[in-house]
Structures are given as C-alpha cells and as structure tokens.
Amino acid sequence: MDVLLVAAVFFVVLVVFSLFGRNNKTAELDDEIRNLREWIIVVTSNSLPDRVIKGALGNVTGISATSASTDRGFRKAEKEALADIMRQGIQLGANAIVDLKMSTGSYEQQGSKWIVAKVVYYGTAVKV
C-alpha cells in the first residue's frame, strides 16, 4: 500500500511540474510576441489602413516547433509559428507582414492513434 501511495504522489508531482513548464513556455511566447509587435505589424489583409507599402521584401513562413494533439498544444503551436514568422520578417528588414494566412498539416503520429498538427503561418514581408 505504501508503494502505491508513493507512486501516486510521484505521478501527481510529475503532472504538476509538466503543466507549469508548459504554462511558462506559453507565457514566454506571449511576451515575445508582445515585444515583436513593437517592431512589426501583422495583418491578414493585403494592405494597411493609412499606410503605403513601399516594397515587398519576400515571402515569409513561420512553422511551429510543437506537434499539437490537444487544444492547449495547438494554441502553443500557433504562438510558436506566429513568433517565428515575425522574427523572419524582422530579419528581412520588414516592418509589416501582410496577407497573413494560417495552414495546419494534420497527420497520425507513428504508432499512435492521436492526430497531431503542425501550424504554419505564411505571408509577405513588406516595408511601409
């Protein structure tokens, strides 16, 4: 009985630590996206209100590092892909990304019945 109790406590501690780790990563992504928004504007339209696009710098693509199989994982994957595309736009010298689109690729993970998804954002890096 004592072994079962110890195993149960260990399992609960493991679950709690894994949940806190995920929340910290999500909070870090939220902070990073907030900071990136100071440098680059991201819109789903092909133009910006009250601004003139001076030139297109190229296509950018943001891909999530996480393969999501839950709602929480999908939200994290979305944030990863968004931060990735914003960083790429800034590296190209853009101050905006227009025509932002999201795509997901779903597949079955090998040896599992879980459906997992990768999030991909793509758009055009521009200078306004």
C-alpha positions in Angstrom: 0.0 0.0 0.0 2.9 2.4 0.8 4.5 1.8 -2.6 1.2 2.6 -4.3 0.9 5.8 -2.3 4.4 6.9 -3.2 3.8 6.1 -6.8 0.6 8.2 -6.8 2.3 11.1 -5.2 5.2 10.9 -7.7 2.8 10.9 -10.6 0.9 13.9 -9.3 4.2 15.8 -8.8 5.3 14.9 -12.3 2.0 16.1 -13.8 2.1 19.4 -11.9 5.7 20.1 -13.0 4.9 19.3 -16.6 1.9 21.7 -16.5 3.9 24.5 -15.0 6.6 24.0 -17.7 4.0 24.3 -20.5 2.5 27.4 -19.0 5.9 29.1 -18.6 6.7 28.4 -22.3 3.3 29.8 -23.4 3.8 32.9 -21.2 7.3 33.3 -22.7 5.8 33.1 -26.2 3.1 35.7 -25.3 5.8 38.1 -24.0 8.0 37.5 -27.1 5.0 38.2 -29.4 4.2 41.3 -27.5 7.8 42.6 -27.9 7.9 41.7 -31.6 4.7 43.7 -32.2 6.7 46.8 -31.3 8.9 46.2 -34.4 6.5 44.6 -36.9 2.8 44.9 -37.8 1.0 41.7 -38.9 -2.3 41.8 -40.7 -4.5 39.4 -42.7 -5.4 41.9 -45.3 -3.2 42.7 -48.3 -2.8 46.4 -47.3 -2.5 48.5 -44.2 -5.0 51.3 -43.4 -3.5 54.8 -43.6 -0.1 53.4 -44.8 1.5 52.9 -48.2 3.5 49.8 -48.9 6.9 50.9 -50.2 8.1 47.5 -51.3 7.7 43.8 -50.8 10.8 42.1 -49.3 9.6 38.5 -49.9 7.5 35.6 -48.6 7.9 34.5 -45.0 6.8 31.3 -43.3 6.5 30.5 -39.6 6.4 26.9 -38.6 5.6 25.6 -35.1 8.1 23.5 -33.3 5.3 21.7 -31.5 3.3 18.9 -33.0 -0.1 19.6 -31.3 -2.6 16.9 -30.4 -4.6 18.9 -27.8 -6.2 22.3 -27.7 -3.5 23.6 -25.4 -0.8 22.2 -27.6 -2.5 23.8 -30.7 -2.6 27.2 -29.1 1.1 26.9 -28.2 1.9 25.8 -31.7 0.0 28.8 -33.1 2.1 31.1 -31.0 5.3 29.5 -32.0 4.5 29.8 -35.7 3.4 33.5 -35.2 6.6 34.4 -33.3 8.7 32.6 -36.0 7.1 34.5 -38.9 7.5 37.8 -37.1 11.2 37.1 -36.4 11.7 36.2 -40.1 10.1 39.4 -41.2 12.2 41.5 -39.0 15.4 39.7 -40.2 14.4 40.6 -43.8 14.1 44.3 -42.7 10.3 44.4 -42.8 8.2 46.5 -40.5 5.0 44.7 -41.6 3.7 41.3 -42.8 0.6 41.4 -45.0 -1.8 38.8 -46.2 -1.1 36.5 -43.2 -2.7 33.0 -43.6 -2.6 30.0 -41.4 -2.4 26.4 -42.5 -2.3 23.2 -40.5 -0.9 19.9 -41.5 -2.6 17.0 -39.7 -1.2 13.5 -39.6 -1.2 10.4 -37.4 1.8 10.1 -35.3 3.6 6.8 -35.9 2.5 4.1 -33.5 -0.3 6.2 -32.1 -3.9 6.9 -32.8 -3.5 10.6 -31.9 -4.0 13.1 -34.7 -1.3 15.7 -34.4 -1.0 19.0 -36.3 1.8 21.4 -37.2 0.8 25.1 -37.6 2.2 27.1 -40.5 1.8 30.8 -41.0 2.7 32.4 -44.3 2.6 36.0 -45.6 4.5 38.7 -47.4 7.1 40.8 -45.6 6.9 44.4 -46.6 8.3 47.8 -45.8 5.8 50.6 -45.1 
